[in-house]
Amino acid sequence: MTETSEPSDRPTGHACVQSYLRTLDNSPGVYRMLDAQQRVLYVGKARSLKKRVSSYAKPTGHSGRILRMIRETASMMFLTTRTESEALLLEQNLIKQLKPRYNVLLRDDKSFPNILVAKDHAFPQITKHRGAKRDKGAYYGPFASAGAVNRTLNQLQRVFLLRNCSDSTFDARTRPCLLYQIKRCSAPCVGHISAEDYGALVTDAERFLSGKSTDIQAHLAREMEAASAAMEFERAAALRDRIRALTQVQSNQGINPRSVAEGDVIALHMDGGQACVQVFFIRANQNWGNHDYYPRTGSGAEEAEVLQAFVGQFYADKEPPRQILLSHDLEDRELVAQALCEKAGRKVEVIVPQRGEKAELVANALRNARESLARRQAETATQTRLLADLAKALDLDAPPARIEVYDNSHIQGTDAVGAMIVAGPEGFMKNQYRKFNIRGDALTPGDDFGMMKEVLTRRFKRLLKEDPDRENGTWPDLLLIDGGAGQVSAVRGIMTEMGVGDIAMIGVAKGVDRDAGKEEFHRTGKPPFALRHNDPVLYFIQRLRDEAHRFAIGTHRAKRAKSNMKNPLDEVPGVGAARKRALLTHFGSGKAVSRAGLADLKAVDGISAAMAQTIYDFFHASD
């Protein structure tokens, strides 16, 4: 790849684009259009850079969106590639990284959970897994949500009686847990099933996840008949219960296509400049859930461009399935398919089905997309009215596009955390929530103001560093603080000191009786005021405050739980998981290890004399 650019002392608009033509050839590559402040307006790919850029130099034949983009263009950058498919992949990566204003942009992208059947234990564990596939075992997925995974795991427990406990819990058990009592586990931890029989259950579970549930049901039926004939009625009854559970699973799976063994169904619906893309995951001829997306449409892009951009960005960090069924054709379907094949290292079909079961799957996804977008538009309209009323009630210049709400949580100063939630025209923006581990060693335990000062200082230092010109939409238009006049005055002083005192800020304080509905609102230099008890704006502010409180409490509890789980051995240099396990098995607890003598430590399997000395010195340094 080679990248080229030119100085920015050029004319703007069509003349700027025209000036680059003499330096370009017919190589494939990616181009970037930038405004006068060097902000990226658009990223595109081309089979021939010269031909593609020359189309922008013409003053006619463009949509309103493209004309606006060309008028703002003050410079361009180019990066040549070896092939057009390479340019396509690079284009989508740059779009996700740079988020240009005129591109279609996939928002709220995330990894999807899988089911992991671990293979590093004599009695494999089956569990939910998200992230890099580093653990040894078989992965099945992706599933559309954690809920879809949990439902499937629950079904697998009922049918196949597999354990989901951790290895440490498994090793520590001396009697069966509750899951065994309610017939959700075969209790391998206490030897109620042999490794061979448990392995057969694991094999059946993997066959089920591979779409062979009918064969499993027939096999179980044969086993039940044999057990009944041998008068093993208890075993026959257990097999009957498993068959019933499997039948219920099959009846609740919904759409289970026969013609699609592995594929994603992607449908797009657009209305009023907004778009919803619905994705259904089909694996092993089973529906493993669906997820909806609302991409930014790049100020008026057409359906083919929106869907192509979505597909490119969606699979930028995910392995594509063998088939992708689409509701609309793409601008370059063959090129997209070629790029996905290269990424996966195998054949990937990109299809726009016209009839049959595949077309029915797409129609179902399209109906879901249409209904989801209608619900979102209705919710957005309500939220927009609320924000307008909020601006009026708080005497703001305009409805806020981004509201940040802050709260702290701690117990007498321990495990202190700060929390920030974000809301806007589309409701709570949970991917923008942030937590802050309070670091201030000099803080007095329980000093809420000191904690808030640390949180706001860290928040705005980062904003000033990453987006000093306030152009990326990450700056708040309104801050909500839990507190009265004193808290508001102090926070305003912090913000003024940091040079961000122009941001609107309001404190929400409980009334005299500390009852919900009697809140007082405080602003700098103005008298406090209240809203009538049935005002929708008051309910909205209460929801914002309660969500911040919920997030702060949850973050604090998670931190406290982690602190409670700490083991003194975690801090000993050179003691990893294996040595830690050996020490705990020998002594029973971390406290017992800390009190052990040097000779006792040397007696532990896997602990050398040098390591025993290290452990002893760690716990007896003050002696």
Steps between C-alpha positions, in 0.01 A plus 500: 500500500610855434342816636513843346360841590547857390540830683179657621555838320251411225159623391197325647214307340513371143814699422681335792403153376598591141849604610581145613421324173842556341673318787279187489511185291261206457622308807241368746499659840330708767446876501418741780331838460587758767364843589697818569570387861637166373200308636415193293168550320485175304695181438446307177658221297552483126594245235672792326584801715531732199157409358328513838642836599427647156130429559510740799663768285187527284259770620184304412350156554539487879246458780452780749705312757798456265481864387521619863798273556682627189437864595665442841802315354825695539752216452521128425718205599559181302622153585556251218451125545579190296139391444153649522396249769795615710379857450151400615630350825723802563211738431277338762780496758566871445129582525474323836814677621439853369115516505469748210189716491382402151560125524249241611619398847416190701435601861482292818713222351608234746621144527243225530503221759571136423456172683829338601534130567835496683735215414771543763331290770395135539143624557460791251320813612243670276480876536438837335804660338553848355818637345811341353485122462814418696368225727538140388166355391219510244316827434141524377346827390468786464180558696317831464501579871599378844134412554500268198813326632357466850178346367698248295727416794195448718357263239828311472512455878150353504566261213866403539568564872837669440681702766544876472704555818861617490785252536586631848140456617491155341820393680381631836160329516440211740129452428266582209371855458140610451521453121532126555195502726285671237631273223712761321840333555630143518732585796834388353669697780418225752524200269129447430588442134808350337728699271397274210125553551550873554702513179204343318275780635749761376504336155118508488499868603746586223289307249198700616690828452594374152134451407465123550229510767270253318769231502558561872129464576482168314809377686351595837174324410687179425688525830173556689341192342805289584501622861130429532541149357779435751268627778734793574199721557685783675741535208210474253316779683811724490533439124132577454546836678794582272294416189219727622747783562650456154153502340419825682828654383421414138148644527630829644780567252275690257624525144726205420572513127578179315674667207747716700745309718726800575412854404409853601176659382545877461205727419491879466202732539532878450250773579535873541879494467535239775597135453461176692696187411376174649746207520385142567764238586436153356740229615458122476158557337389677820401858569747632757337839543495839333635848559402839358731784399436864415787615278561866432394539139755757391252784437288334233671185371296254294408146611772323297772725645368472856480119488841461336662724761325308777613160370859619459523649848302222671740228382815710542568327834272195474530175307237493225272194471474287187189682380384860538138562398417863420176694456656736240778466250834671563687746283781245448362167619762289320783711638360476854467122467859476373631708791308288752632179340856630534437593863344163592732285288203311355194557285248759621179547300326838499143444380188710441238220496186549292294192591479200729592461864797736478278778368259433789786537748593835348135613501475414870818696578373792291172508694698507826715786367191699399333451839821576694555825310138608558538441876830686507357798312209519744738486797730758342208738440401472868860551610537800271194665658637428847836658415326807359291533817813444712677786320202725562475406871872552560525812279752343261583648162405178316391142576808307621635234263712343773423499873757365745391402852753431776474310827733342759467180700701366796468360852668735744751589231601141411482364143401848384393542138364781289249436225391691192194417292407665170163573342397669176229513234504120471478433874770356721830458313634205699808453284606847619471425872825531694619394845781661699696320770569773754879529534542796735710372791470833679119493498320480831287182506149594395601835345238509224610840373865391475390191306287709263789740446729211404242351263424827320867597480591168338199514268568849363877455482437210267248696291739794469773264384297286257255755358614855581285652222181327622423354158451129563177511697670380820457826692191538719245776451368456853637356827274369776658486844350343812513785752384844603633854480833426668574205274402698189720795597798275566459306175462822303830616650672182379358541150594868482853417612527245217362743241170318443277727704273565201338156528153514655481329838223443752489342844212276603434501875233324704245736657455564871333162556740324260202363308508417130288761325614786724843545340657845487713607207803722548686712242797729544397852592127430489247411769396134533172394345273195485278339239142398556473147632339356183725676249643255238831688518521423873440131432768512228757654736411244767562218249838650412599530866376149583688349205821671612441373854433146373816500289713639784365247752554211258855611426576536873359155579706341225815668634418398856436139396832492320676635809332237717618227264863607526737238631825592680683267261406725206771747602784250550755529217547178304180333625281427202181301465665155534705587810204681653284191452767274653537726805125530558453125460776433755412768759130562435506882492717799419511599868639158590771542235596839645549339843687192376860438592780471247528122540126458445513708183785287363288188551239615244517325161628739233648751746879511482721606789563838336128559439418393856750760625340766275153423635621492860687831463193665341282428802767552764683805366408711804641231733 
